[in-house]
């Protein structure tokens, strides 16, 4: 975990191998699967549709995108156009739905392709032989705002990651829901009060708070509040 953090990401980067164990408690997750190949799309859909927690929609191309924002976009990348083309597609998805997580499943998980995903702020770049349980787990982590990359590839990715700009304020990169929880935690509200205010379960609030602690690099709820107040003071 410390290896990944040394690459100047503003988000925690658990490895794919660590994406196991009990699933975080979150609500129903809307997943948009984009795969241009019908057979591959059907296989991925079948692997995910048995989860009651995932609401899956499958499309073949960017032309079929709807106006509704999904929680997570799962892009099956078959390599057409190379890593730079993939980065452009991820950028288009991010521009259209800035609050959605973006996952890539690819046949070729070389350092260049994984680095382009990382630089485009994709939540993960996953091998095509990933098992369904791990894939569902990574989708849940993406919904909570985590990045999930293989630590084994980090040394090879070092030359590419040099262009990643350091973040002076990690809170600028929170999802809309994380910002809501962030603000309420900073007000000193309890998990129960936050859950009531946002209309979500208390266990979901706990999951968001854990994600915030990791993303902001703080140890407890008090430090979340202190950090927000400090930034407000700088702005005044």
C-alpha positions in Angstrom: 0.0 0.0 0.0 2.9 2.4 0.8 4.5 1.7 -2.6 1.4 2.9 -4.4 1.1 6.0 -2.3 4.6 7.1 -3.2 3.4 7.8 -6.8 1.8 11.1 -5.9 -1.8 10.0 -6.3 -4.4 12.0 -4.3 -6.3 8.7 -3.9 -5.5 5.5 -2.1 -4.4 2.7 -4.5 -5.1 -0.7 -3.1 -3.9 -3.5 -5.3 -6.2 -5.8 -7.3 -5.0 -8.7 -5.2 -6.1 -6.8 -2.1 -9.7 -6.4 -3.5 -11.1 -9.3 -1.5 -12.9 -10.0 1.7 -16.2 -8.6 2.9 -17.7 -6.1 0.5 -18.2 -2.5 1.7 -21.7 -1.6 2.7 -23.1 0.7 0.0 -26.5 1.1 -1.7 -27.5 -0.1 -5.1 -24.9 0.8 -7.7 -25.8 1.7 -11.3 -23.2 0.2 -13.7 -22.9 1.1 -17.4 -21.0 -1.6 -19.3 -19.6 -0.4 -22.6 -18.2 -3.2 -24.9 -18.3 -3.1 -28.7 -18.2 -6.9 -29.1 -21.6 -8.5 -28.5 -20.3 -11.9 -27.2 -17.8 -10.3 -24.8 -20.5 -7.8 -23.7 -22.9 -10.7 -23.0 -20.3 -12.6 -21.0 -19.5 -9.7 -18.8 -23.2 -8.9 -18.4 -23.8 -12.5 -17.3 -21.0 -12.3 -14.8 -22.4 -9.2 -13.1 -26.2 -9.5 -13.5 -26.5 -12.0 -10.6 -25.6 -9.4 -8.1 -28.7 -7.7 -6.5 -26.5 -4.8 -5.6 -25.7 -3.9 -9.2 -28.1 -2.3 -11.7 -26.5 -3.1 -15.0 -27.0 -1.4 -18.4 -24.9 -2.7 -21.4 -24.1 -0.7 -24.6 -21.8 -1.1 -27.5 -20.4 2.4 -28.1 -20.2 6.0 -27.0 -23.0 6.8 -29.5 -25.4 4.9 -27.3 -24.7 6.8 -24.1 -27.7 8.1 -22.2 -28.1 11.3 -20.3 -28.4 9.6 -17.0 -25.2 9.4 -15.0 -24.2 5.9 -13.8 -22.3 5.4 -10.6 -19.6 3.3 -12.4 -18.7 3.0 -16.1 -17.1 -0.4 -17.0 -15.2 -0.1 -20.3 -14.1 -3.3 -22.0 -11.1 -2.3 -24.0 -10.1 -4.5 -27.0 -7.0 -2.5 -27.9 -8.2 -0.6 -31.0 -6.2 2.6 -31.3 -3.7 1.9 -28.5 -3.2 3.3 -25.1 -3.4 7.0 -26.1 -6.8 6.3 -27.7 -8.0 4.7 -24.5 -6.9 7.8 -22.6 -9.0 10.0 -24.9 -12.0 7.7 -24.4 -11.6 7.8 -20.6 -11.3 11.6 -20.8 -14.6 11.8 -22.8 -16.3 9.6 -20.2 -14.9 11.8 -17.4 -16.1 15.0 -19.1 -19.6 13.6 -19.6 -19.9 12.1 -16.1 -17.3 13.6 -13.8 -18.9 11.9 -10.7 -18.8 8.4 -12.0 -16.1 5.8 -11.4 -14.4 4.5 -14.6 -13.0 0.9 -14.8 -11.2 -0.6 -17.7 -10.9 -4.3 -18.5 -8.2 -5.0 -21.1 -6.5 -8.0 -22.8 -3.1 -6.2 -22.6 -2.2 -5.0 -19.2 1.2 -3.6 -20.1 2.7 -0.7 -18.2 1.9 1.9 -20.9 -1.8 1.0 -21.0 -2.1 0.8 -17.2 -0.3 4.2 -16.8 -2.6 5.9 -19.3 -5.6 4.6 -17.3 -4.0 5.9 -14.1 -3.2 9.3 -15.7 -6.8 9.6 -17.0 -8.0 9.0 -13.4 -9.6 5.6 -14.2 -10.5 3.8 -11.1 -8.8 0.6 -12.2 -7.2 -1.2 -15.2 -8.1 -4.9 -14.8 -7.0 -8.1 -16.7 -9.6 -9.8 -18.8 -9.2 -13.0 -16.7 -10.3 -11.3 -13.5 -12.7 -13.4 -11.5 -16.3 -12.1 -11.2 -16.2 -11.8 -7.4 -13.1 -9.6 -7.5 -14.6 -7.5 -10.3 -17.7 -6.8 -8.3 -15.5 -5.9 -5.3 -13.5 -3.4 -7.5 -16.8 -1.9 -8.7 -17.8 -1.3 -5.1 -14.4 0.3 -4.3 -14.8 2.5 -7.4 -18.2 3.6 -6.2 -16.6 4.7 -2.9 -13.9 6.7 -4.7 -10.9 4.3 -4.6 -8.4 3.6 -7.3 -7.4 -0.1 -7.5 -4.1 -1.0 -9.4 -1.7 -3.8 -9.3 1.4 -3.0 -7.1 3.5 -5.3 -9.3 3.3 -2.8 -12.2 4.2 0.3 -10.2 8.0 0.1 -10.8 7.4 -0.2 -14.6 4.9 2.7 -14.5 7.4 5.1 -12.8 8.5 6.8 -16.1 4.9 7.5 -17.1 3.8 8.7 -13.7 6.3 11.5 -13.7 3.8 13.6 -15.6 1.1 13.2 -12.9 0.7 16.7 -11.3 0.8 16.7 -7.5 -2.5 17.7 -5.9 -2.3 20.6 -3.4 -5.9 19.9 -2.2 -7.1 16.3 -2.3 -10.7 17.4 -1.4 -11.0 19.0 -4.8 -11.1 15.5 -6.4 -13.9 14.1 -4.2 -17.1 12.8 -5.8 -20.3 14.9 -5.2 -21.5 12.5 -2.6 -18.1 12.4 -0.8 -18.2 16.2 -0.7 -21.6 16.1 1.0 -20.4 13.6 3.6 -17.1 15.6 4.0 -19.1 18.8 4.8 -21.4 17.1 7.3 -18.5 15.3 9.1 -16.8 18.7 9.3 -19.9 20.1 11.0 -19.4 17.4 13.7 -22.5 15.4 12.7 -22.7 11.8 13.7 -23.0 8.9 11.2 -26.7 8.6 12.1 -27.3 12.3 11.6 -25.5 12.2 8.2 -27.4 9.2 7.1 -30.7 10.9 8.0 -29.7 14.1 6.2 -28.6 12.3 3.0 -31.2 9.6 3.0 -28.7 6.7 3.1 -28.0 4.0 5.6 -25.6 4.5 8.5 -23.4 1.6 7.3 -23.1 3.4 3.9 -22.0 6.6 5.8 -19.3 4.6 7.6 -18.0 3.3 4.3 -17.8 6.9 2.9 -16.0 8.1 6.1 -13.4 5.4 5.7 -12.9 6.3 2.1 -12.6 10.0 3.0 -9.9 9.3 5.7 -7.9 7.4 3.2 -8.3 9.8 0.3 -7.6 12.9 2.4 -4.6 11.2 4.2 -6.0 11.9 7.7 -6.3 9.7 10.7 -9.7 10.6 12.1 -12.9 12.6 11.8 -11.5 15.5 13.7 -8.7 16.0 11.2 -11.3 16.0 8.4 -13.0 18.9 10.1 -9.8 20.8 10.9 -8.6 20.4 7.3 -11.8 21.9 5.9 -11.8 24.8 8.3 -8.2 25.5 7.5 -9.0 25.7 3.8 -12.0 28.0 4.5 -9.7 30.3 6.5 -7.3 30.5 3.6 -10.1 31.5 1.2 -11.3 34.4 3.5 
